Amino acid sequence: MAASKPVEAPGGGGSGTGLSRWQLALVLGAPILLGAGAVYLWGRRAARRGGKGASERKTPEGRASPGPYGGGAQPDGPGHEEMVSACRGRWRGHSPGTAVGGGGGEGTGVVPNGRAGVNLRRNAVEACVYPAVSDFAEGFQSPLDRAQAAKNKGNKYFKAGRYEQAIQCYTEAISLCPPERNLDLSTFYQNRAAAYEQLQKWTEVAQDCTKAVELNPKYVKALFRRAKAHEKLDNKKECLEDVTAVCILEAFQNQQSMLLADKVLKLLGKEKAKEKYKNREPLMPSPQFIKSYFSSFTDDIISQPLLKGEKSDEDKDKEGEASEVKENSGYLRAKQYMEEENYDKIISECTKEIEAKGKYMAEALLLRATFYLLIGNANAAKPDLDQVISMEDANVKLRANALIKRGSMYMQQQQPALSTQDFNMAADIDPQNADVYHHRGQLKILLDQIEEAVEDFDECIRLRPDSALAQAQKCFALYRQAYTGNNPLPVQVAMKGFEDVIKKFPKCAEGYALYAQALTDQQQFGKADEMYDKCIDLEPDNATTYVHKGLLQLQWKQDLDKGLELISKAIEIDNKCDFAYETMGTIEVQRGNLDKAIEMFNKAINLAKSEMEMAHLYSLCDAAYAQTEVAKKKN
């Protein structure tokens, strides 16, 4: 088996970047889309009304908080004339019996000619009247100033946790604000949405954020708040569109928005995959895939060719010698069809053996379960595997093989505890079975338990020194451990190990493929390309190798045409290669061809072999679709 997909931990991205593959596709695709003007959030012209000064405006006269009359209409109280009159009265009362403006005489206390009285009068009037004039002016603030004051008052209520009062103030600000002040209005709506959010009034949050975004299409805070509201309202599609726009506007630098996007994509993917997988038409994979799958087992009775004398009475030796006539066995006919690569008839022939309760019933159950797994019908496979495992009188190698396959199925279903349990049970009942340790080693790599994986590969090699696959995968496990530990010396040792493996097993395509992946990590692109060429020489019909080689051209030479040519070649060789369609879709996202990307992802979805794989592909497809929806809103 060669050039398999890159090893990934469950739920991981497999890229070494910490990003899911949908995120990588978006990160790569977004700059091209933006350059082409495809994202509506970037395409809107700057707001024609309401400049920067308005959006950053403080409360009137730069105060940190509004004055007693800064909130709009003045409270009930004396008017301007009454205040002036009162001041006059207080001034007169200060010098009783004094004539206004007259010359003083003795006992009057007034300077002759009345100058001091005039000055005193002026100072008193200024002291009393000017503050009143200032307050009077505040009563005639502009509508925008009054709106800002109401907003600031609302902010105080918000910080104090008095959200209903804050909403009233923001509502007042909205009603007072001139309609041409787009940015100010958008802020008031967004602030009110924030208050509604604290009260968990999600419909109101979404409505106010929509108003804010209509007024200011690049308002990230409003878009993200609306995305969260849509999440609470279970509007996953709308949530995804908003958070996708946020991710693009923030250049994928905000972890919070990235996490929300990842969360909603996974939820959407699982929902869609569950429904699709339940109703999907079974699809037999390509002959090359089936042969590669069986080649990963060495102690598998059902994959061994028919022995002489086992052939059915319908089979004749090519030289004319009649084979020994055996009983009419559905299992033996199924085995014969395997040799002829006539895989579509195997399940039905096994079913005949099982219904007849023939002598090969255990073998037929295991073979039928294996092909159920190959066509992606895990629900049908599990009862057959369970039955074989429980047959204590059956050949132990059949039971161990069933445990390996059920354990692998559990791993695909993201149930690592059950998977580990099955592999451990297989090792207990058949400790000399090299396949157990080989496949458990692969499980340990997925679980990032590298030391334990190496131990299992070592045990497999001890039992079968000629196991090239185990030796190649041991090297890959050691390389991965060294690479993630950023330790140059162990990396060199692991790379030397690959050289030893391909020298010892020059016909092992998997050895060249895994070595090529390690060389690509080390940016030794020319040598990696040579390894993929050797892999193709050994297995010219393995489509996956062409996909890897195509990806290498993109990373090495940025040669998009060559990369697409190789991936197209992979699809030509095997039109059921889901990995090729998935990769093609990711590249089309990078090129900005979102409709083409969605087409490729949908083809991969129809070929997915497990519900988990299908969910991942739906995540990629939905990420691309969300971008198309964002782009449409520009026009």
Backbone hydrogen bonds, N-H to C=O, Kabsch-Sander energy under -0.5 kcal/mol:
donor,donor_aa,acceptor,acceptor_aa,energy
12,G,9,A,-2.8
24,L,20,S,-2.2
25,A,21,R,-2.4
26,L,22,W,-2.1
27,V,23,Q,-3.2
28,L,24,L,-2.6
29,G,25,A,-2.3
30,A,26,L,-3.2
32,I,28,L,-0.5
33,L,29,G,-2.3
34,L,30,A,-3.0
35,G,31,P,-2.4
36,A,32,I,-1.7
37,G,34,L,-1.3
38,A,33,L,-3.0
40,Y,38,A,-0.7
40,Y,630,V,-0.8
42,W,39,V,-1.4
43,G,39,V,-1.3
44,R,40,Y,-1.3
55,S,51,G,-1.6
56,E,52,K,-1.7
57,R,54,A,-1.0
59,T,63,R,-0.8
62,G,59,T,-1.8
63,R,60,P,-1.5
70,G,67,G,-1.7
72,G,69,Y,-0.8
83,M,79,G,-1.7
84,V,80,H,-2.1
85,S,81,E,-2.6
86,A,82,E,-2.3
87,C,83,M,-1.7
88,R,84,V,-2.3
89,G,85,S,-2.4
90,R,86,A,-2.2
91,W,87,C,-2.3
92,R,88,R,-2.9
93,G,89,G,-2.5
94,H,90,R,-0.8
94,H,91,W,-0.7
95,S,91,W,-0.7
95,S,92,R,-1.4
98,T,95,S,-1.6
102,G,99,A,-0.9
108,T,105,G,-1.7
114,G,111,V,-1.9
115,R,112,P,-0.9
118,V,114,G,-2.4
119,N,115,R,-2.7
120,L,116,A,-2.9
121,R,117,G,-2.7
122,R,118,V,-2.8
123,N,119,N,-2.8
124,A,120,L,-2.5
125,V,121,R,-2.6
126,E,122,R,-2.7
127,A,123,N,-2.5
128,C,124,A,-2.0
129,V,125,V,-3.8
130,Y,125,V,-0.5
130,Y,126,E,-1.3
132,A,128,C,-0.8
133,V,129,V,-2.2
134,S,130,Y,-2.3
135,D,131,P,-2.5
136,F,132,A,-2.4
137,A,133,V,-2.2
138,E,134,S,-1.8
139,G,135,D,-1.4
140,F,137,A,-1.7
141,Q,138,E,-1.4
146,R,142,S,-2.3
147,A,143,P,-2.3
148,Q,144,L,-2.7
149,A,145,D,-2.3
150,A,146,R,-2.3
151,K,147,A,-2.4
152,N,148,Q,-2.7
153,K,149,A,-2.2
154,G,150,A,-2.3
155,N,151,K,-2.5
156,K,152,N,-1.8
157,Y,153,K,-2.0
158,F,154,G,-2.8
159,K,155,N,-2.6
160,A,156,K,-1.5
161,G,158,F,-1.8
162,R,157,Y,-2.8
163,Y,161,G,-1.2
166,A,162,R,-1.9
167,I,163,Y,-2.4
168,Q,164,E,-1.8
169,C,165,Q,-2.1
170,Y,166,A,-2.7
171,T,167,I,-2.5
172,E,168,Q,-2.1
173,A,169,C,-2.5
174,I,170,Y,-2.3
175,S,171,T,-2.1
176,L,172,E,-2.0
177,C,173,A,-1.9
181,R,178,P,-2.0
182,N,180,E,-1.8
183,L,49,R,-0.6
185,L,181,R,-2.6
186,S,182,N,-2.7
187,T,183,L,-1.8
188,F,184,D,-2.2
189,Y,185,L,-2.6
190,Q,186,S,-2.3
191,N,187,T,-2.6
192,R,188,F,-2.3
193,A,189,Y,-2.3
194,A,190,Q,-2.0
195,A,191,N,-1.8
196,Y,192,R,-2.6
197,E,193,A,-2.4
198,Q,194,A,-1.4
199,L,195,A,-1.1
200,Q,197,E,-1.4
201,K,196,Y,-2.4
202,W,200,Q,-1.2
205,V,201,K,-2.0
206,A,202,W,-2.5
207,Q,203,T,-2.3
208,D,204,E,-2.6
209,C,205,V,-2.4
210,T,206,A,-2.0
211,K,207,Q,-1.8
212,A,208,D,-2.3
213,V,209,C,-2.6
214,E,210,T,-2.3
215,L,211,K,-1.7
216,N,212,A,-1.9
219,Y,216,N,-2.0
220,V,218,K,-1.5
223,L,219,Y,-2.3
224,F,220,V,-2.9
225,R,221,K,-2.2
226,R,222,A,-2.4
227,A,223,L,-2.2
228,K,224,F,-2.2
229,A,225,R,-2.0
230,H,226,R,-2.8
231,E,227,A,-2.1
232,K,228,K,-2.0
233,L,229,A,-2.1
234,D,231,E,-1.2
235,N,230,H,-3.2
236,K,234,D,-1.1
239,C,235,N,-2.6
240,L,236,K,-2.7
241,E,237,K,-2.1
242,D,238,E,-2.2
243,V,239,C,-2.6
244,T,240,L,-2.3
245,A,241,E,-2.0
246,V,242,D,-2.1
247,C,243,V,-2.5
248,I,244,T,-2.2
249,L,245,A,-2.6
250,E,246,V,-2.3
251,A,248,I,-1.5
252,F,247,C,-2.9
253,Q,250,E,-1.3
255,Q,253,Q,-0.7
258,M,254,N,-1.9
259,L,255,Q,-2.6
260,L,256,Q,-1.9
261,A,257,S,-2.4
262,D,258,M,-2.6
263,K,259,L,-2.5
264,V,260,L,-2.6
265,L,261,A,-2.3
266,K,262,D,-2.1
267,L,263,K,-2.1
268,L,264,V,-2.7
269,G,265,L,-2.8
270,K,266,K,-2.6
271,E,267,L,-2.3
272,K,268,L,-2.6
273,A,269,G,-2.7
274,K,270,K,-2.4
275,E,271,E,-1.6
276,K,272,K,-2.8
277,Y,273,A,-3.3
278,K,274,K,-1.3
279,N,275,E,-1.2
280,R,276,K,-0.6
280,R,277,Y,-0.6
283,L,375,I,-0.9
290,I,286,S,-2.1
291,K,287,P,-2.6
292,S,288,Q,-2.3
293,Y,289,F,-2.3
294,F,290,I,-2.3
295,S,291,K,-1.8
296,S,292,S,-0.5
296,S,293,Y,-1.4
297,F,294,F,-1.7
301,I,299,D,-0.8
303,S,300,D,-0.9
304,Q,301,I,-1.3
310,E,307,L,-2.4
315,D,312,S,-1.8
317,D,321,E,-1.7
320,G,317,D,-2.2
323,S,315,D,-0.6
329,S,327,E,-1.8
330,G,328,N,-0.5
333,R,329,S,-1.7
334,A,330,G,-2.2
335,K,331,Y,-2.3
336,Q,332,L,-1.9
337,Y,333,R,-2.5
338,M,334,A,-1.7
339,E,335,K,-1.9
340,E,336,Q,-1.6
341,E,338,M,-1.3
342,N,337,Y,-2.9
343,Y,341,E,-1.1
345,K,342,N,-1.2
346,I,343,Y,-1.5
349,E,345,K,-1.7
350,C,346,I,-2.4
351,T,347,I,-2.1
352,K,348,S,-1.5
353,E,349,E,-1.6
354,I,350,C,-2.3
355,E,351,T,-2.8
356,A,352,K,-1.7
357,K,354,I,-1.0
358,G,353,E,-2.3
361,M,358,G,-1.3
364,A,360,Y,-2.9
365,L,361,M,-2.6
366,L,362,A,-2.1
367,L,363,E,-2.7
368,R,364,A,-2.7
369,A,365,L,-2.4
370,T,366,L,-2.2
371,F,367,L,-2.0
372,Y,368,R,-2.2
373,L,369,A,-2.2
374,L,370,T,-1.9
375,I,371,F,-1.9
376,G,373,L,-1.1
377,N,372,Y,-3.4
378,A,376,G,-0.8
381,A,377,N,-1.7
382,K,378,A,-2.3
384,D,380,A,-0.8
385,L,381,A,-2.3
386,D,382,K,-3.1
387,Q,383,P,-2.1
388,V,384,D,-2.1
389,I,385,L,-2.5
390,S,386,D,-1.7
391,M,387,Q,-0.6
391,M,388,V,-1.3
392,E,390,S,-1.5
394,A,391,M,-1.9
398,L,395,N,-0.8
399,R,395,N,-1.7
400,A,396,V,-2.7
401,N,397,K,-2.1
402,A,398,L,-2.2
403,L,399,R,-2.2
404,I,400,A,-2.3
405,K,401,N,-2.3
406,R,402,A,-2.5
407,G,403,L,-2.7
408,S,404,I,-2.3
409,M,405,K,-2.0
410,Y,406,R,-2.5
411,M,407,G,-1.8
412,Q,408,S,-2.0
413,Q,409,M,-1.6
414,Q,411,M,-1.6
415,Q,410,Y,-2.5
419,S,415,Q,-2.1
420,T,416,P,-2.8
421,Q,417,A,-2.1
422,D,418,L,-2.0
423,F,419,S,-2.2
424,N,420,T,-2.5
425,M,421,Q,-2.0
426,A,422,D,-2.3
427,A,423,F,-2.1
428,D,424,N,-1.7
429,I,425,M,-2.3
430,D,426,A,-2.0
433,N,430,D,-1.9
434,A,432,Q,-0.8
436,V,433,N,-0.8
437,Y,433,N,-0.9
438,H,434,A,-2.2
439,H,435,D,-2.6
440,R,436,V,-2.2
441,G,437,Y,-2.0
442,Q,438,H,-1.4
443,L,439,H,-1.8
444,K,440,R,-2.4
445,I,441,G,-1.8
446,L,442,Q,-1.9
447,L,443,L,-1.8
448,D,445,I,-1.6
449,Q,444,K,-3.3
450,I,448,D,-0.9
453,A,449,Q,-2.0
454,V,450,I,-2.6
455,E,451,E,-1.9
456,D,452,E,-2.1
457,F,453,A,-2.5
458,D,454,V,-2.5
459,E,455,E,-2.0
460,C,456,D,-2.4
461,I,457,F,-2.5
462,R,458,D,-2.3
463,L,459,E,-2.1
464,R,460,C,-2.6
467,S,464,R,-2.2
468,A,466,D,-1.4
471,Q,467,S,-1.7
472,A,468,A,-2.6
473,Q,469,L,-2.6
474,K,470,A,-2.0
475,C,471,Q,-1.9
476,F,472,A,-1.9
477,A,473,Q,-2.2
478,L,474,K,-2.5
479,Y,475,C,-2.6
480,R,476,F,-2.7
481,Q,477,A,-2.2
482,A,478,L,-2.2
483,Y,479,Y,-3.1
484,T,480,R,-2.5
485,G,481,Q,-1.3
486,N,483,Y,-1.1
487,N,482,A,-1.9
491,V,487,N,-1.4
492,Q,488,P,-2.2
493,V,489,L,-2.1
494,A,490,P,-2.6
495,M,491,V,-2.4
496,K,492,Q,-2.2
497,G,493,V,-1.8
498,F,494,A,-1.7
499,E,495,M,-1.7
500,D,496,K,-2.1
501,V,497,G,-2.1
502,I,498,F,-2.5
503,K,499,E,-1.5
504,K,500,D,-2.3
505,F,501,V,-3.2
508,C,505,F,-1.9
509,A,507,K,-1.0
511,G,508,C,-0.6
512,Y,508,C,-1.2
513,A,509,A,-2.3
514,L,510,E,-2.7
515,Y,511,G,-2.0
516,A,512,Y,-2.3
517,Q,513,A,-1.8
518,A,514,L,-1.9
519,L,515,Y,-2.6
520,T,516,A,-2.2
521,D,517,Q,-1.8
522,Q,518,A,-1.7
523,Q,520,T,-1.6
524,Q,519,L,-2.9
525,F,523,Q,-1.2
528,A,524,Q,-2.1
529,D,525,F,-2.4
530,E,526,G,-1.6
531,M,527,K,-2.0
532,Y,528,A,-2.2
533,D,529,D,-1.9
534,K,530,E,-2.0
535,C,531,M,-2.1
536,I,532,Y,-2.3
537,D,533,D,-2.1
538,L,534,K,-1.8
539,E,535,C,-2.5
542,N,539,E,-1.9
543,A,541,D,-1.0
545,T,542,N,-0.8
546,Y,542,N,-0.8
546,Y,543,A,-0.5
547,V,543,A,-1.4
548,H,544,T,-2.2
549,K,545,T,-2.4
550,G,546,Y,-2.3
551,L,547,V,-2.4
552,L,548,H,-2.0
553,Q,549,K,-1.6
554,L,550,G,-1.4
555,Q,551,L,-2.2
556,W,552,L,-3.0
557,K,553,Q,-1.8
558,Q,553,Q,-0.6
558,Q,554,L,-0.8
559,D,553,Q,-1.8
560,L,558,Q,-1.3
563,G,559,D,-2.3
564,L,560,L,-2.7
565,E,561,D,-2.2
566,L,562,K,-2.2
567,I,563,G,-2.1
568,S,564,L,-2.5
569,K,565,E,-1.8
570,A,566,L,-1.8
571,I,567,I,-1.8
572,E,568,S,-2.0
573,I,569,K,-2.4
574,D,570,A,-2.6
577,C,574,D,-1.7
578,D,576,K,-1.3
580,A,577,C,-0.6
581,Y,577,C,-1.5
582,E,578,D,-2.7
583,T,579,F,-2.4
584,M,580,A,-2.5
585,G,581,Y,-2.4
586,T,582,E,-2.0
587,I,583,T,-2.2
588,E,584,M,-2.2
589,V,585,G,-1.8
590,Q,586,T,-1.7
591,R,587,I,-1.9
592,G,588,E,-0.6
592,G,589,V,-1.0
593,N,588,E,-2.3
594,L,592,G,-1.4
597,A,593,N,-2.3
598,I,594,L,-2.6
599,E,595,D,-1.9
600,M,596,K,-2.1
601,F,597,A,-2.6
602,N,598,I,-2.3
603,K,599,E,-1.6
604,A,600,M,-2.1
605,I,601,F,-2.4
606,N,602,N,-1.9
607,L,603,K,-0.7
607,L,604,A,-0.9
608,A,604,A,-0.7
608,A,605,I,-1.0
614,M,610,S,-2.2
615,A,611,E,-2.3
616,H,612,M,-2.0
617,L,613,E,-2.0
618,Y,614,M,-2.4
619,S,615,A,-1.8
620,L,616,H,-1.7
621,C,617,L,-2.5
622,D,618,Y,-3.2
623,A,619,S,-2.0
624,A,620,L,-1.9
625,Y,621,C,-2.6
626,A,622,D,-2.5
627,Q,623,A,-1.3
628,T,624,A,-1.7
629,E,625,Y,-2.1
630,V,626,A,-2.2
631,A,627,Q,-2.5
632,K,628,T,-2.2
633,K,629,E,-1.3
634,K,631,A,-1.4
635,N,631,A,-0.6
635,N,632,K,-0.9
